[in-house]
Amino acid sequence: MLLNISVRYDPLEDRLLLRLTLRVDGQPVEHWLHLTRRICIALRRDLQAMVDLSAELPERMDKGARAVVSAAHHQAVSSQVPTRTEAADDAPAPKQPPVLVTKVVCGRRRADARWVVQFERRGQPPLALV
């Protein structure tokens, strides 16, 4: 179960540093991921497609209206999520080096139609958020 997502910029690597905190067997487990610009662009595109699909807009609606309704849907859903901002100096350092994300796959599972974001990581098995 996902507990927390933290995002910050790593100026040394020129990458986004993503910290995912998951609950596994009742214990919090952190995954530190490095996302390149190319991966961030692909992730943004895929997440936008997920937002558009979750808004369940009619296909015959014109493109401009679809964008407005999709944005309103996104604002309504995202306003329900608790967020906070912490200073970069206060953020904990990774306990292990971040793992480079080589690919991100977003979509729905066929079995139960739940949304999935899967991070393919160099040298490690994929990490999926459902």
Secondary structure as UniProt FT lines:
FT   STRAND          2..10
FT   TURN            11..14
FT   STRAND          15..24
FT   TURN            25..26
FT   STRAND          27..35
FT   HELIX           37..54
FT   TURN            55..56
FT   TURN            59..60
FT   HELIX           63..78
FT   TURN            79..80
FT   HELIX           88..90
FT   STRAND          99..108
FT   TURN            110..112
FT   STRAND          115..121
FT   TURN            122..123
FT   STRAND          127..129
//
